[in-house]
């Protein structure tokens, strides 16, 4: 807790700008291809352009912004190549994590899984998408903890950030939350019963939910993708 407080005390204007823009992009209030003005953001936060540039660079590292010399910075469009690459990496890591979690799960771990599912079901009843997104994040982090492989979540989170906008679109196109909870329940049951094969199968099915969304976005919003894809 003391460490968290110290980190909070060191928060800078770069952190604030980064957090604001990340949320705007992830929530699709800033959409793929939208232009972002360095000067406008600096004015909004009452700072010089340097912290804005630093925040832009951090977002560019996550493949969320495209920074081009002498041209407007824009929200990066989706790249099918990067989506395929990201999902390959995440699936490879998650399959190993699920296998380890199924082997390691004890009574305390099972209780945590049950509690996580109860919270998710509550967010579904309340139709609270933001809360559900946060709980989804925590659920996958919990599985890494059960697998005694917390380090793996760093990789999962890095790859997840590249497709979070697609997940947002998935939830906005009809209520997908109940079926995602059912996926989580199937994963949790397999882990609790030490069935590694079923856990991996359920995990693969869960991640495949995004395929339909990608196809829909491709058909209805081709401009969200890079010119190379279209």
C-alpha angles and dihedrals in degrees: 000000000000090000091051090051092051091049090050090051090056094054111135137196087260089059091049094049092044093050092047095049093042090056092045091052097041091049090048094238081125105045132203109286096020114139120235123202119218090205094050093051091046090053092047092055097034094237139118120267095258098077088045090054090049091051090047090053092052090051091047089055088059090051091246099115133042111213116194125179113250091002135090118276111240139189105265117252121232116271117207090206092054092044091053091046094048094049092047091054094044094047092050092052096042093051090056091045092050091050091052093044091054090053096045104039114124133178094277091050091050090052090052090051091052092049091049091052091050090054091049092051090051091054089050091052089049091045087229104160095177092052091047092052090053092048091049089055091050093047094058090044089052091053089055089051092050088050088053085235104112090153089067091067090067089063093043091049092049092052093040092057089061093060102030090107090057089051089052090053089047092057092044093055097072127319105303096161098094093055091047090053089051088052090052091048091053090049092047093048092051092048092047092051093045092242102148095176093054092044092055092044091051090047093052090049091049094053091046090065088087094063094080092048092051090051091049094049091047090054098043104029109027088156088070089071130074117268089247089064096047 
